[in-house]
Amino acid sequence: MSIATPLTALLGIEHPILLAPMDVISGARLTMAVSGAGGLGILGGGYGDREWLEAETAKLRGFEGPFGIGFITWSLARQPELLDIALAARPRAVMLSFGDPSVFAPRIKRGGALLICQVQNEDMAKQALDAGADILIAQGTEAGGHGASRTTIDIVPTIIDLAAGRVPVAAAGGIADGRGLAAMMMLGASGVLMGTRFYASAEADGAEEAKRRICAADSGSSVRGIIFDLSRNNVWPAPFTGRCLINDHARRWMGRELELLQQVNAVAAEYAAARAAANFDVAAVIAGESVGLIHDIPPAAEIVERIVAEAGQLLLGRSNFTAAA
């Protein structure tokens, strides 16, 4: 079964499922697995580790399917030369999130790639459209990692209405199964972008303990805030905060962020050591509210197959209610 939408037509893919470009988690292996299954894998350019980006894009050379590469826009502005490395890999699309895309849009278009922009409110969406975005990702606060405060059920139809058919809009935030894809399509979305569900996959470049914790978590086990950013001395610009699983470190500092800031050097050293040791009682497992829907760590292709099959059945008219006369 396949689900055709304006998004799949534009990207040349079979299924309207995009891999979120999770920094270092979405490496070449996961990118190729999602694309090979008919979706669009998007490599996680993240904060701009040049050596990592060169190594992972080298693995994509010769890959026949379409793929994307994603960047944190404000971080890319510090190392704009990294965009040349990305474009040299000939991606189908480059995804920009968290910042003004207009600085990079002309280079992306000249490089032959589509421009995907992730947005969290109307002003960001207008800015992206003015910059020439070909696809918008409407991201709700339920998403893992960085985001803002609007819920998915609010921001998705809002951005769809604003786009008014000019570009396809995909939904992100709290989506991990076929019900989520079907629901977003009923709101008018052309597809979905998922991170947490693919973090818990065989090909994701994450620690096995982090994947296990995602599977063990319930839907109330994540928190959005600035604790893990402060703890790694990497504070983001407003209005973006980070969502991760609640752990001992988060519990220790929730409500005490000012005190954490006053002790940031000592805390940062402790946090860095915990990350190096894969101690996730301190280091964050970056994941969204969809964790309650995730219970296994299958290959990415199986995840895509499941979601498409379930969504297809729902969209063909299956329901669990009947209308009264």
C-alpha positions as CSV (number, residue, x, y, z in Angstrom):
1,M,0.0,0.0,0.0
2,S,1.2,3.5,-0.7
3,I,-0.3,6.9,0.1
4,A,0.1,9.6,-2.6
5,T,0.0,13.3,-1.6
6,P,1.5,16.5,-2.9
7,L,4.5,15.9,-0.6
8,T,5.2,12.5,-2.1
9,A,4.9,13.8,-5.6
10,L,7.2,16.7,-5.0
11,L,9.9,14.7,-3.3
12,G,9.6,11.6,-5.5
13,I,8.9,9.2,-2.7
14,E,6.3,6.5,-2.1
15,H,5.1,7.2,1.4
16,P,4.5,10.6,3.1
17,I,6.9,9.8,6.0
18,L,10.0,11.9,6.7
19,L,12.8,11.2,9.1
20,A,13.5,14.1,11.5
21,P,17.2,15.1,11.1
22,M,18.1,14.3,14.7
23,D,21.6,15.4,15.4
24,V,24.0,12.4,15.1
25,I,21.1,10.0,15.7
26,S,19.9,10.3,12.1
27,G,23.1,9.2,10.5
28,A,23.6,7.8,7.0
29,R,22.5,4.3,8.0
30,L,19.1,5.5,9.3
31,T,18.7,8.0,6.5
32,M,19.2,5.3,3.8
33,A,16.9,2.9,5.7
34,V,14.0,5.3,5.7
35,S,14.5,6.4,2.1
36,G,14.9,2.8,1.1
37,A,11.6,2.0,2.6
38,G,9.9,4.6,0.5
39,G,10.0,7.6,2.8
40,L,12.5,10.5,2.9
41,G,15.5,10.0,5.2
42,I,17.0,13.3,6.4
43,L,20.5,13.2,7.7
44,G,21.0,15.2,10.9
45,G,23.5,18.0,10.3
46,G,22.7,19.3,13.7
47,Y,25.2,21.7,15.3
48,G,27.7,21.3,12.5
49,D,30.4,18.7,13.3
50,R,32.3,19.0,10.0
51,E,34.2,15.7,10.4
52,W,31.0,13.8,11.1
53,L,29.1,15.5,8.3
54,E,31.9,14.7,5.8
55,A,32.0,11.0,6.9
56,E,28.2,10.5,6.8
57,T,27.7,12.3,3.5
58,A,30.5,10.1,2.0
59,K,28.4,7.1,3.0
60,L,25.5,8.5,1.0
61,R,27.5,8.7,-2.3
62,G,26.1,6.2,-4.7
63,F,22.8,5.8,-2.8
64,E,20.1,5.8,-5.5
65,G,17.1,6.9,-3.5
66,P,16.2,10.5,-2.6
67,F,17.4,11.8,0.8
68,G,17.7,15.1,2.6
69,I,20.1,16.8,5.0
70,G,18.9,19.0,7.9
71,F,20.5,21.8,9.8
72,I,19.9,24.0,12.8
73,T,19.7,27.3,11.0
74,W,21.3,29.6,13.7
75,S,24.1,27.1,14.1
76,L,24.7,26.7,10.4
77,A,25.2,30.5,10.3
78,R,28.3,30.1,12.4
79,Q,29.7,27.6,9.8
80,P,28.1,28.4,6.5
81,E,30.7,26.4,4.6
82,L,29.0,23.2,5.9
83,L,26.2,23.8,3.4
84,D,28.6,23.3,0.6
85,I,29.5,19.8,2.0
86,A,25.8,19.0,2.2
87,L,25.0,20.2,-1.3
88,A,28.0,18.3,-2.7
89,A,26.2,15.1,-1.6
90,R,23.3,16.0,-4.0
91,P,20.4,15.8,-1.6
92,R,16.8,15.9,-2.8
93,A,16.1,18.5,-0.1
94,V,17.8,20.6,2.6
95,M,15.8,21.1,5.8
96,L,16.4,24.3,7.9
97,S,14.9,24.7,11.4
98,F,15.1,27.4,14.0
99,G,16.1,30.6,12.3
100,D,15.8,32.8,9.2
101,P,16.2,30.6,6.1
102,S,16.6,33.5,3.7
103,V,20.4,33.6,4.1
104,F,20.8,30.1,2.8
105,A,17.8,29.6,0.5
106,P,19.4,30.9,-2.7
107,R,22.4,28.6,-2.3
108,I,20.2,25.7,-1.6
109,K,18.1,26.4,-4.8
110,R,21.2,26.9,-6.9
111,G,22.5,23.6,-5.6
112,G,19.5,21.9,-7.0
113,A,17.8,21.0,-3.7
114,L,14.3,21.6,-2.5
115,L,14.0,23.8,0.7
116,I,12.2,22.3,3.6
117,C,11.5,24.7,6.5
118,Q,10.3,23.7,10.0
119,V,8.2,26.3,11.7
120,Q,6.4,26.8,15.0
121,N,4.2,29.8,14.4
122,E,2.6,31.9,11.6
123,D,5.4,34.5,11.5
124,M,8.0,31.8,10.9
125,A,5.9,30.2,8.2
126,K,5.5,33.6,6.4
127,Q,9.3,34.1,6.7
128,A,9.9,30.7,5.2
129,L,7.5,31.2,2.4
130,D,9.0,34.5,1.6
131,A,12.4,32.8,1.4
132,G,11.1,30.3,-1.1
133,A,10.4,27.3,1.0
134,D,9.1,24.3,-1.1
135,I,7.8,22.4,1.9
136,L,6.8,23.5,5.4
137,I,7.0,21.3,8.5
138,A,4.5,22.5,11.2
139,Q,6.0,21.4,14.5
140,G,4.0,21.1,17.7
141,T,5.3,21.2,21.2
142,E,4.9,17.5,21.7
143,A,8.0,16.9,19.5
144,G,11.2,15.7,21.1
145,G,14.2,18.0,21.0
146,H,13.8,21.7,20.4
147,G,10.5,23.4,19.7
148,A,8.1,25.9,20.9
149,S,4.8,26.0,22.8
150,R,2.0,25.5,20.2
151,T,0.4,22.1,20.2
152,T,0.4,19.9,17.0
153,I,-3.4,19.9,16.8
154,D,-3.3,23.7,16.8
155,I,-0.3,24.5,14.7
156,V,-0.8,22.0,11.8
157,P,-4.2,23.3,10.5
158,T,-3.1,26.9,11.2
159,I,0.0,26.5,8.9
160,I,-2.0,24.6,6.3
161,D,-4.5,27.5,6.2
162,L,-1.7,30.0,5.9
163,A,0.1,28.1,3.1
164,A,-3.2,27.9,1.2
165,G,-2.0,25.2,-1.1
166,R,1.1,27.0,-2.2
167,V,3.4,24.3,-0.7
168,P,2.8,21.0,1.0
169,V,2.7,21.0,4.8
170,A,3.9,18.1,6.9
171,A,3.1,17.7,10.6
172,A,5.6,17.0,13.4
173,G,5.2,16.4,17.1
174,G,3.8,13.4,19.0
175,I,3.3,11.2,15.9
176,A,4.5,7.6,16.1
177,D,1.9,5.4,14.4
178,G,-0.6,5.2,11.6
179,R,-3.3,6.8,13.6
180,G,-1.1,9.9,13.9
181,L,-0.5,10.0,10.1
182,A,-4.2,9.5,9.3
183,A,-5.2,12.2,11.8
184,M,-2.7,14.7,10.4
185,M,-3.9,14.0,6.9
186,M,-7.5,14.5,8.0
187,L,-6.3,18.0,9.2
188,G,-5.0,18.6,5.7
189,A,-1.3,17.7,6.1
190,S,0.5,16.0,3.2
191,G,2.6,13.8,5.5
192,V,4.5,13.6,8.7
193,L,8.0,14.1,10.0
194,M,8.9,11.8,12.9
195,G,11.9,11.6,15.2
196,T,11.3,9.7,18.4
197,R,9.7,6.7,16.6
198,F,12.8,6.4,14.4
199,Y,15.2,6.9,17.4
200,A,13.9,3.6,18.6
201,S,14.9,1.8,15.4
202,A,17.6,-0.7,14.7
203,E,19.5,1.7,12.4
204,A,19.5,4.8,14.6
205,D,22.9,5.8,15.8
206,G,21.9,6.1,19.5
207,A,22.9,4.2,22.6
208,E,20.9,1.0,23.1
209,E,20.1,2.1,26.7
210,A,18.6,5.4,25.3
211,K,16.4,3.3,22.9
212,R,15.4,1.0,25.8
213,R,14.3,4.0,27.9
214,I,12.2,5.3,25.1
215,C,10.4,1.9,24.9
216,A,9.9,1.8,28.7
217,A,8.6,5.3,29.0
218,D,4.9,6.3,29.1
219,S,3.4,9.3,27.5
220,G,3.8,11.5,30.5
221,S,7.5,10.8,30.8
222,S,8.9,13.8,28.9
223,V,9.4,17.4,29.9
224,R,10.1,20.6,27.9
225,G,12.4,23.2,29.4
226,I,15.9,24.5,29.4
227,I,17.6,22.2,32.0
228,F,19.5,20.1,29.5
229,D,20.6,23.1,27.5
230,L,21.9,24.8,30.6
231,S,23.6,21.6,31.7
232,R,25.6,21.4,28.5
233,N,26.3,25.1,28.3
234,N,24.3,25.4,25.0
235,V,21.4,27.8,25.6
236,W,19.2,28.2,22.6
237,P,17.6,31.5,21.4
238,A,14.0,32.2,22.4
239,P,11.3,30.8,22.0
240,F,12.9,27.4,21.6
241,T,13.2,25.0,24.5
242,G,14.1,21.3,24.6
243,R,12.0,18.2,25.3
244,C,13.6,15.1,26.7
245,L,12.7,12.2,29.0
246,I,12.5,13.0,32.7
247,N,15.4,11.6,34.6
248,D,17.1,12.2,38.0
249,H,19.0,15.2,36.7
250,A,15.8,16.9,35.4
251,R,14.0,16.2,38.7
252,R,17.0,17.6,40.6
253,W,16.9,21.0,38.8
254,M,13.2,21.5,37.8
255,G,12.1,24.8,39.4
256,R,15.8,25.6,40.3
257,E,17.0,26.7,36.8
258,L,18.4,30.0,38.2
259,E,20.4,28.1,40.8
260,L,21.6,25.7,38.0
261,L,22.8,28.7,36.0
262,Q,24.8,30.0,39.0
263,Q,26.5,26.6,39.2
264,V,26.7,26.0,35.4
265,N,30.4,25.2,35.1
266,A,30.3,22.5,37.7
267,V,27.0,21.1,36.4
268,A,28.3,21.2,32.8
269,A,31.4,19.1,33.8
270,E,29.2,16.6,35.5
271,Y,26.8,16.4,32.6
272,A,29.6,16.0,30.0
273,A,31.0,13.1,32.0
274,A,27.6,11.5,32.2
275,R,27.1,11.8,28.4
276,A,30.5,10.3,27.7
277,A,29.6,7.4,30.0
278,A,26.1,7.0,28.6
279,N,24.7,7.6,32.1
280,F,21.1,8.6,31.2
281,D,20.2,9.2,34.8
282,V,22.0,12.5,34.2
283,A,22.4,12.8,30.4
284,A,19.2,13.5,28.5
285,V,17.4,11.1,26.2
286,I,15.9,13.5,23.7
287,A,12.5,12.3,23.0
288,G,8.9,13.5,22.5
289,E,5.5,12.8,23.9
290,S,5.0,9.9,21.5
291,V,7.1,7.6,23.7
292,G,4.0,6.1,25.2
293,L,3.2,4.7,21.7
294,I,6.6,3.1,21.3
295,H,7.4,-0.4,22.7
296,D,10.0,-2.0,20.4
297,I,13.1,-1.3,18.3
298,P,12.4,-2.7,14.8
299,P,14.2,-1.9,11.5
300,A,13.1,1.5,10.1
301,A,11.6,-0.2,7.1
302,E,9.2,-2.1,9.4
303,I,8.2,1.1,11.1
304,V,7.4,2.7,7.8
305,E,5.4,-0.4,6.6
306,R,3.4,-0.5,9.8
307,I,2.5,3.2,9.8
308,V,1.5,3.2,6.1
309,A,-0.6,0.1,6.5
310,E,-2.5,1.3,9.6
311,A,-3.0,4.8,8.2
312,G,-4.2,3.4,4.8
313,Q,-6.8,1.3,6.5
314,L,-8.1,4.2,8.5
315,L,-8.2,6.5,5.6
316,L,-10.1,3.9,3.6
317,G,-13.0,4.3,6.0
318,R,-12.4,2.0,9.0
319,S,-13.7,3.5,12.2
320,N,-14.7,2.5,15.7
321,F,-18.0,4.3,15.8
322,T,-21.3,4.4,13.9
323,A,-23.5,7.4,13.2
324,A,-27.0,7.5,14.7
325,A,-29.8,8.1,12.4
